[in-house]
Amino acid sequence: MSKRLLKYIPFFIIAIVIFAISYFRSFENYELATLDLRYKFRPAQPVNPDIVIVEIGDDSIEKIGRWPFDRDYHARLLDYLAYYGVKTVFFDVIFSEEEESDGGKSDKALVESSKKLDVYYPCAFNLTGNKTGPLAASGYATPLLENLKNVAKGTGHINAPLDSDGKIRKIPLLIKYNNDAYPANCFRMACDYLGISINDFKVPTDDRLSMLVNYPGKWKETFKHVSYVDIITSGYLESQGQKGSLDLRDLKDKICFVGLTATATHDIKAIPLENLYPGIGVQASAFNTLVTKNFIVRAPKETNLLIAFLLALIIAILSLRLRPIIGLALSSAITALFLLAAFSAFAFFRIWIDLFFPVVLMAFTYLYATYSKYSAERKKRELIEKELSIAKTIQQSFLPENLPELKGLEIAVSMLTARHVGGDLYDFLEYNNGMLGVMIGDVSGKGVPAALFMAKVVSELRVFSKEKRTTAEILKDLNVQLVNTSKANLFVTMAYLLVDAANKHLTFSSGGHLPTILVRGGNAETFLAKEGMALGLFESEYSEEKIEFLKGDLFLLYTDGVTEAINAKGEEFGMERLLELAKKYSSLSCKEILSKIQKDIKNFAGRMPQHDDITIIAMKVL
């Protein structure tokens, strides 16, 4: 396998992991938490006005007695509801065993009362716990009495399995048992209410045939609520010609859901909107979802995966191409827009788009892309640092390893590059007749190109200075060579001095370089050749000057990194400061002079970074 293909293996593995996490919904608990937030922050949902909750609450248990009530009370309830024109009654109370205490009289009463209106009685199944496909049952947990089944308008299960976090968000519309499909009681009643057969009612479900319940609101804030015991009491009083606490005529044509709502009872559930919600409310909300057809639809796994992938791709492109702060700002903006879009899709279109995993993936992508970019930049810098280090070694090989020793003359050099390698150069050329050539130069530009050009200049200079010629002739020939052979569009300023220590004089020429400083008798001045331009630009003539020197004279040759050093105020070090320092330290040794000047330059610049090479040559006549 080629190295090019091997490079993409980590990305392939990451892609598989992302696909698996998204497709198998590994972060489902966290996703459900984001769904609950969307339930809480959306607008109010429509409620069918025919739905009425008949609460078997604390007041009913207090007045009637312990739960479960004698079935005679349920019979009376149905009688009064039928008398006042209630259309349908849904019981969330299971009648699985015959009442033996009264010889079956209350059961018979309930059967007779059930004939007077449409009643839907429930049963419950023991679920097998199968992980895939429609929910299956191993048997009845609480079957319905046969005599009630015979008179009921409809029967069905009231199973409401909990999600992994213990909340009820779905109702299985069908449960498989003994090769038959048993509908949810609310589903059967909704089909009858709408006049649609179970087979023809198209409801969006998951692969387990479970429907998301579109809870319209909190328990106290939705549906009309009446008390179980108040209906019985008011019905009795009305039958005696008295006025009860409820006007039961308001229940005409209503659909009554009867269920236990008393505190600390077994039928209190947790739903997305609140943790204490009666089970009858779950059934009523599921029925309301069906009859209003306000279905919540979860986006398919493939769609969620595509959304997550596209968002991560956008974040990756932005993070890799833009500066970190801009990439972070845009990535945050895209994440915020996605959150807004996901909340809006749920609030206004009832579409559930996975939220948690895409956001986590976007955050991971941003961090990974930023880290990869940083790592690549770091490796690139390390490579450059290594190359610069090698280049510096090469550069140093072109500079003198040792200072020349010339009788009657003390010499010291200080060179501090702004980068690993710089454009400053110097050289000492010793002749057989005891004369010494001193060169200092400054190549335009910085870094590796300047250093390579510097190496070329030094090499060429050594060639042209082998024969005893004047400083002007050496610079002229060197310039012609650079003009004809250099393609780098660089040039170099240069000062070349030829020191004759035996005869106490020196000759010098300059190619556009800074003037040399001479300190004599406590006074500092500069001298410069009259003619000569920088080398490597155009062919030019160069003049040669001669200076006699005396004991104690100090010569300073330097590059513009000295005079152009900048402090925090934007001020330059300047020639005047350098002249003053040359006079101030002229009595010291050359090495001490350079150390003092470098320290003063550093103190002047403060925390400002060095932006140019600093090279100084000090020569003192002994």
N, C-alpha and C positions, 0 to 999 in steps of 0.2 A: 504494500500500500504506500502511495506517495506521501511525502511530507505535507503536501498541500491538502490532501484529503484528511490526514490525521489532525490537522489544525481545526477542522470543523467537527470533529467527534464530540468535544465538550458541548458545543452548541446543539448538536443533535440530541444528546442525552438530556440537556436542559429542556429542549422542546418536548421530549417524551414525558418528562416529569410534569411540565406545565399542562400538557394535554390530560394526563392521568388525574392531576389534582382538580382540574376544571370539570372533566367529564364525570368523574366519580364523586364530585362534590365533597372533597375531603374536609373543607372548612364549613360544613353545613350549619353547625351550631352558631358560628359567627355570622353567617349569612342570614340565619333566622332572626338574629338580634337586629340586623339592619332592616329586615322586613317589619319587625315590630315598631321600629322608629317611623317607618313610612305609614303604618296604620295610624300612629298617634298624631302625625303632623299633616294629615290630609284633610280636605274639607269634609263636612258632614255628608253621609250617604243616604240615598232615598230609602224610606221605610214604607212598606205596604200598610195603609191605614186600617185594614181589616184585622190586623194582628193584635190580639190582647193577651197579656200574660196573666194567668190566674195563679197567684203566689200562695203556696202552702208555706207561709212564713212563720216567724216566731209567734205572732198574734194568734194564728190559727191553731198552732200546737198548744199554746197556753189556754185557749178557750175550749178546745175540743178534748184535749188530752194527749197522751203519748202517741208517738208515731210508730207503726202505721195505723191509720184510722180504720174504724169499722167500715166495710164497704157500703154500708147503708148511707153513710155521709156522701160517698161518691155518687150513689144513685140519686140522692136528693139534689146534689149539684147538677146532675144531668137533667133532672126533671125541671128545675128552675130555668136552666139555660135553654132547654127546648121550649118551655112556655113563653119565654121572652124573645124567641126568634133567632137564637144563635144558630149559625149555619153549620159550623164544624167544630169538633172538639178533638184536640190532640193530647193524649195522656203521655207524660214522661214518667209514669208510675207503672211498674210491671206487676201484673197479677198472674203469678205462676203456680200458686197453690190454692186449693179450695178452702173456704172459710168454714171450719168445723164447729166453732164455738156456738153457733146458733142453728146448727143443723142445715146449713146451706141457704137460709132465708135471705141473707144479705147478698149472696151471689146471685140468687134468682132476681132480687130487686134490681141489681146492677144490670143484669141481662135485659130485663124488661125496659129499664130506663134507656139503655143503649139503643133500643129500637126506635126511639122517638126523634133521633137526629143522627147526623153522620159522625161517628166516633172512630178514631184511629188508635188502636192499642199496640203497644210495643212488645218486642222480645229482645233478647241479647244472646250473642254467640260467644263461645270460647274460640278464640282465633288461634290458628296453628303457629303463627309466627313466621310464615314463609317470607323470604327476603325479596323475592321477585314475583312479578305478575300480580293479578288480582288477589285481594285478601281472601284467605280460605279459613273455614271453620271446621273444628273437629267435633262440634256438637253444640247443643244449646247450653248456655250458662243459666238462663232463666226463660223457659218456654212460656207461652201464653196459654191460659186456660182454654180448652177446646170450646166450651159454651160461649165464651166471649169472642173467640175467633169467628164463630158462626154468625154472630150478630154485628160484628164490626164492619164499618164501611171499608176499612183497610187495615192491614197489619204490616209491620216491617221492623227491622232491627233499629236500635238506637246506639249501636257501637260508635264510639268516637275515640279512636286510638290516639295516644299521646305522641307528640314528636319527641326527638331525642332529648330536648331540654325540658320536657314535662308539660308542654303547653298543647292545647288543641287548636289546630289550624285547618284541619281537613276532616271531611266526613266521607267514609266509603259509601258510594252510592249503591254498590252491589257487593255482596259477599257470596263466595262460592261455598256450597254445602251439598254433599251427596249429588254432585253433578248438576245441581240447580243453582240459579243466581237469585239471591234474596235481596230485595231493594231496601234501602233505608226508609224508615217510616215517613220522614219528612219528604223524601223524594217521591214516594207513592202519593202522598197527599198533594204535593205540588203538581204532579201530573194530572190528578183528578181536578184540581182547582183550575188549571189551564185548559183542561179538555184535551190533553195530549197523552198518547200511550207511552209507556216507559221506553219502548223500543224506538219510538220516533223522537223523543226529546234529546236533542243534541247538546250535551253539557261538556265543557272542556274539563278533562280530568288528566291525572298522571297515569303512569303505566300500571298503577294499582287500582285504577278506577275510583280514585278519591278526588273529591272536589274541594278547592280552597274555599273556606267560608269567608264571605265578605261581611265581617262584623260591622254593622252600621254605626256603632258607638259604644260608650260605656253603659253598664247595666242600668243605672239610674236615669240616664239621659235619653234612652231610646225605648220605643214601644209604649203602649198604654198598659199600666199595671193596676190590677184589682186584687183584693184579698179573697182567698178561698172562703174563709169563715164569714166575711162580710156578704158574699153572694148568698150563702145559705141563710144567714140571719135576715138579710133584706128580703129574700124570697119568702121566708116564713112570715115576716111582718106584713108584707104586701098581701099574702093570702088571708091574713086576719084583719085586713082593712086598715092597717097602720103603715106609716111611712118609714122605710128603712134608710140606712146610711148611703145606699147606692140606688141610683135610678137604673134598674136592670133593663129598662127599655133602650138604653144607650148601647146595649150589647147586640141589638138586632142585626143579623147578617154578618156578625163578626166571626173570626176564627180564634177560638180560645185554646191557648197552650197551658195545660195544667201540669205543674211540677213543683218539686220541693225546693224552697229557697231559704229555709231557716238556717241560721248561723250554726257553724260547727257540725254540719251534717255531711254525709258522704257524697252528696251531689254538688259540691262546690268545686269548680275547675279553675284552671289558669288558662287565659287566652292572651293574644298579643297586646290587648288594650289594658288588661288588669289581671291581677293574680287571683282574685276572688270573684268568680263569675258562675252563676248557677247553671247546671246542666240543661235546664229547660231553655235558657237563653241561647245555648249553642244550637239546640234544635230549631228554635224560632229564627235565629240568624241564618241558619242553613236554608230553611224554608223561604225566608225573605230573599236570599240570594237567588234561589231558583225561580221564584215568581216574578221578581223584578228583572231577572236575567242580567244582573250586574255582576258578571263573572270576573274573577281574577284569573288571569292567564300568565303562567310562568313561561318565560322565553325558553325555547328548546336548548338543550345542552350545547348543540353545535353553534347556535347563535351566540350564546354566552361566551363560548370559546373564541369565536371569531372576533367579538367585541374586545375581549381581553387581549387577544393577539394584536389587533390593530392599534389599540391604545398603547400597548407596550412598545410596538414598533415606532410609533410617533415619538414617544418619550425617548427611546434609544437614539433616534436620529437627531433630535434636538440636543440631547445631552452630549452626544459625540461631536456635534458640529459647532455648538455654541460655547461661549464662556460659561463656567460653572454657575455664576450668579444669574445670568440670563436664562440658562437652561433650567435652573431651579425655579425661577419665576414663571416661565412658560409651562413647565411640568406641573407646578402647583395650580396654575390657571386651568389647564386641561383637566386635572383631577377635579377641581371645583365645578367645572362645567359638566363633567360626567356625573358627579353627584347630583347636581341640579336636574340634569336630564333624567336620571334614574328615579328621583323623587317625583318629578313631574309626570313621568310615564305611569307611575303607580297611582298618583293622586287623581289624574284627569282621564287616564285611559285604562286604568286597572291592569297594567302590564307590569309584571314582576321581572325586572332585569337583575341578574346577579350583581351585587355591589361589592361585597367584601373582597373576593378573590381578585377582580380586576384592579382594585385600589392597591391591594398588597403587591400585585404583580407590577403595577406602575412604579410603586415605591422601590421595589427590588430592582427593577430595570434601571431606574434613575441611578440608584446607588452602584449597581454593577457597572453600568456604562461609564459613570463618573470615575469609579475605581479603575476600570480598564483604561480609560483615557489617561488617568493619572499615572498608571503603571507604564503605559506606552511612552508617555512623556518622560517619566523617570528613567526608563531604559534608554530612551533617546539621549537624555542628558548625560547618563552614565557613559554611553558610547562616545558622546562628544567630549566629555571630560577625559575619557581615556585617550581619545585622539589628540586632544589638546595637550595632555600630559606628555604623550609621545612627541608631539610637535615641539613642546617646550624643551624636551631633551635634545631634539635635533637642533633647535635654535641655539641652545646653550653650547652645543658643540662648535658653532661657528663664531662664538665669542671667545676672547682670550681666557685661558684657564688660569693663568698667573699674570700678575702685574709685572711690567718690565722693571729692571733695576738699573738705573742710570745714575752715575756718580754726579752728585750735586743737584739731584732732582728727586723730590718725594711725590709719589702719585697714589691716588685712591679713586675708586669708582663705586658708585651706588646706582643700582638699577632696580626699579620696582614697577612691574608690569600691571596694567589695569586688568588684564585677563591672564589666563595661563600663559599665553604667548602674546607678544606685542610687536609693534612696529619700530621701536627704538633700537638703535644699534651703535656699537662703538668698536674700535679696534686699535691695537698698538702694533706698529710695524718697525722692527729693529733692523737697522742697516749695518753692514760690516764696518763702516767708517765711524761707528759710534753715534750716528744720528738716529733719531726716533720719530716715527710718524704717528700722529695721534688723530684719530677720526671719531667724530660723533655725528649721528644722523637720526632722522625721524621719517619713517615711511608713512605716507597717507593711508588712512584706514587703520583697522584694528584686527585682531584675531589671526587666524591661520593664513589668509591671503597676504596680510602685511608681513607676517613672520617669514613666509616662503620668499617673498620679494626681498626682504632683508637679507636672507641667506644668499640670494643671487648677488645682491649688491656687494656683500662682504667678499664673496668669492671672486667677483670681477675686480674689485679694488686690489686684492692681494696680487692678482695677475699683473695689473697695470702699474703697480708700485714697485715691482721687482727691480726695474732699472732705475737708476738715479735720474730722476727728472724733477721738474718744478711741480709745486702743488697745483698750479693752474693747469699744466699739461695733463696731470693725472685726472683731475676732475673733468676736463674737456673730453678726454678719451673714454672715460667711464660713462659720461653722459651720452656720447655717440653710440656706444655699445648698448646701453639701456634703451635708447630711443629705437634702435634698429631691431632689437631682439625681444623686448618685453611686449606681451599681449594683454597684460593684466590691467591696463589703464591706471596704473599706480605710479607715483613719483616719490622721490625722497629728497628732503633737504639735508645738506651735509656741510660740515666745517672740517677742513683738513689742515693740520698743523705739522710742520716739519721742524723738530727741535734740535738745535745744534748746541749741546751743553758745553762743549769745549770752547766754542767761540762766543758763548753767552748771547745767542739770538735765536729767533725762530721766524720762519716764513709761514704764511697761511693764505688759504683761499676759502671762499664760502660759496656754496650753491644754495642760496635762499635760506640759509639757516640763521638762527638767532645770534646776536652779537656775543662775543666772548667777553667775560668780565676780567678785568685786571685790577688787583688791589696792590697799591704801591704807596709806601709812606703814610699809611692810614687813610688814603683816599681810594675810592672805588670808581672805576670808569669802564666804559665798554669800547670795543673796537670791532670793526667789521670791514671786510674787503669791499672795494668800491663796485665791483661788477660780478654778476653771476646769478643765474636763476636755478630753481630746483632741477634736479637731475631726472631724466626720463620723460620730459615733456617735449622739448624741442632742442635742436642743436643750438649751442650758445658758447660765447667766449667767457673766460673767467680771468679775473685779475689776481695778482699775487702781491701781498704786502709783507713787510719785514719789521720786526720789533726787537730792539735790544732789551734784554732783561737783566735785572739786578738781584742781588741777594735779598731774600725776604719777599720777593714778588709772588703773588698768588694768582693763578689763572683758574677760572671756573668756566667749564663748557657744560651746557645743559640743554634739555629739550623743552618744548612748550608745555609739557605736563606740569612743570614747576610753576611757571608764571600764570598758567591758566587754571590752577587749582581753585575750586569754588567752595565758599562756605554756605551756610543755611540762608544768609541774606542775599545770596546771588553775587557776592563780591568776589573778584579775582585776586589771587595772591599778588600778582603784578611784579614788574621789574624793580620798582622802588624798594619793596620789602626785601627782595633778593639782594640788592646792592647793600642795603643796611646790614643784613645778616652777614654778607661777605666781609664787610669792614669789621663787624662786631666779633667774628670768630677767626679773623685772619691770623691771630697769634697762635692758634691751636694747630695740632697736626692735621694733615689732610683727612685722615680717617675720622677724627673728632669733628672736624668742620662739617663733613657730610652727614654725620650722625645728628648733629645739632640742627642742621637745616631740614633734614627729613622729619625730625620731631616737630619743628615749628610749623612745617607744612601740614602735618597731621593734626596738630592742635588748631590750626586755622580752619581746616576743613570740617572739624568736628565729626558729626555723624554722617556727613554727606559722603556718598560713595566716590571712590576714585574713578574718574571717567577717562583718564589718559595715562599713558606710561610716563614714569618720572625717572629720568637718567641724568646723573651729574658726574662730571669728571673734575677732580681737583688736582692741580699741579703746583707745587711750591718749590721755589728755588732756594736751595740750602747754602 
